[in-house]
Amino acid sequence: MKPNDPRKIPGGMAGPGGPHDRSGVILDARHAVIMETVDVSTIDPEAGGRGQAAIALVLGGRINQTKDRASVLFIFGTDGAAAILTELLALLGRSSGIDPSQLMADITDRLDKLRTEGNLS
């Protein structure tokens, strides 16, 4: 297995319900990437973005049940960023086992850290 080739990392999420149903999906997490790193950047339209502004997101971590590691680059526009943010925030209304107040506290802590580092105005 090439852990840096996302086509080679098996795993998935399937019904009987949909992703918005409480306990509505079954996970095949045998080879899921256990996220340890998140890096984001903007892509300049004039310097590699082929005339379009975009966002680059790299998620990395250890592949479940192995010692292999994976790092996967995702590129998307503002619509993709909005989809990720809204789906994560929507968990607050349907989660089982995720404490909404803890999630909001974690978000606040990360925002404070970004401000302290000078990466958020």
C-alpha positions as CSV (number, residue, x, y, z in Angstrom):
1,M,0.0,0.0,0.0
2,K,1.2,3.5,-0.8
3,P,-0.1,5.5,2.1
4,N,0.2,8.8,0.3
5,D,-2.0,7.7,-2.6
6,P,-5.6,8.3,-1.4
7,R,-6.8,5.8,-4.0
8,K,-5.0,3.1,-2.1
9,I,-6.5,3.9,1.3
10,P,-9.7,1.8,1.7
11,G,-12.5,2.8,4.0
12,G,-15.8,4.4,3.8
13,M,-19.2,5.4,5.2
14,A,-22.5,3.9,4.0
15,G,-26.2,3.7,4.9
16,P,-28.8,2.3,5.8
17,G,-29.4,6.0,6.6
18,G,-27.7,9.1,5.5
19,P,-24.9,11.1,7.0
20,H,-27.4,13.5,8.6
21,D,-29.3,10.6,10.4
22,R,-28.4,9.9,13.9
23,S,-26.5,6.6,14.0
24,G,-27.5,6.3,10.3
25,V,-24.2,5.2,8.9
26,I,-21.8,2.3,9.1
27,L,-18.1,3.0,9.0
28,D,-15.3,0.9,7.5
29,A,-12.5,2.5,9.6
30,R,-10.0,-0.3,9.2
31,H,-7.7,1.9,7.2
32,A,-9.0,5.4,8.2
33,V,-6.5,8.1,8.6
34,I,-6.3,9.0,12.3
35,M,-5.9,12.8,11.8
36,E,-2.9,14.4,13.5
37,T,-2.1,17.3,11.3
38,V,-4.1,20.0,9.5
39,D,-2.4,22.6,7.3
40,V,-4.2,25.2,5.2
41,S,-3.1,27.7,2.6
42,T,-4.6,29.9,-0.1
43,I,-3.6,29.3,-3.7
44,D,-2.8,32.5,-5.6
45,P,-4.6,32.6,-9.0
46,E,-1.5,34.1,-10.6
47,A,1.0,31.7,-9.0
48,G,-0.2,28.2,-9.6
49,G,-4.0,28.6,-9.3
50,R,-4.5,28.5,-13.1
51,G,-6.4,31.8,-12.9
52,Q,-8.6,30.8,-10.0
53,A,-8.2,31.5,-6.3
54,A,-8.5,28.3,-4.2
55,I,-7.8,26.8,-0.8
56,A,-5.4,24.0,-0.1
57,L,-5.9,21.7,2.8
58,V,-3.5,18.9,3.8
59,L,-4.8,16.3,6.3
60,G,-2.2,13.9,7.7
61,G,-1.9,11.1,10.2
62,R,-1.5,7.5,10.9
63,I,-3.5,4.9,9.0
64,N,-5.6,2.9,11.4
65,Q,-4.4,-0.5,12.3
66,T,-1.0,0.1,10.7
67,K,2.2,2.0,11.3
68,D,1.9,3.7,7.9
69,R,1.2,7.4,7.6
70,A,-0.7,9.3,5.0
71,S,-0.8,12.9,4.0
72,V,-3.6,13.9,1.5
73,L,-3.9,17.3,-0.2
74,F,-7.4,18.6,-1.0
75,I,-8.0,21.7,-3.2
76,F,-11.3,23.5,-3.2
77,G,-13.0,26.9,-3.5
78,T,-15.1,28.9,-1.0
79,D,-18.0,26.5,-1.7
80,G,-15.9,23.6,-0.5
81,A,-14.8,25.5,2.6
82,A,-18.4,26.4,3.4
83,A,-19.5,22.8,3.0
84,I,-16.8,21.6,5.4
85,L,-17.6,24.2,8.0
86,T,-21.3,23.9,7.8
87,E,-21.2,20.1,8.0
88,L,-19.0,20.2,11.1
89,L,-21.2,22.8,12.8
90,A,-24.3,20.8,11.9
91,L,-22.9,18.0,14.1
92,L,-23.9,20.1,17.1
93,G,-27.6,19.4,16.4
94,R,-27.3,15.7,15.7
95,S,-24.3,14.3,17.5
96,S,-24.3,11.4,19.8
97,G,-21.3,11.3,22.0
98,I,-19.9,14.8,21.0
99,D,-20.4,17.4,23.6
100,P,-21.4,20.6,21.8
101,S,-20.0,22.8,24.5
102,Q,-16.7,21.0,24.3
103,L,-16.6,21.4,20.5
104,M,-17.3,25.2,20.9
105,A,-14.6,25.4,23.6
106,D,-12.1,23.7,21.3
107,I,-13.0,26.1,18.5
108,T,-12.5,29.1,20.7
109,D,-9.2,27.8,22.0
110,R,-7.9,27.2,18.4
111,L,-9.0,30.7,17.4
112,D,-7.3,32.2,20.4
113,K,-4.1,30.3,19.5
114,L,-4.3,31.6,15.9
115,R,-4.7,35.2,17.2
116,T,-1.8,34.8,19.6
117,E,0.4,33.5,16.8
118,G,-0.6,36.5,14.6
119,N,-2.4,34.3,12.1
120,L,-5.9,35.7,12.7
121,S,-6.9,39.3,12.9
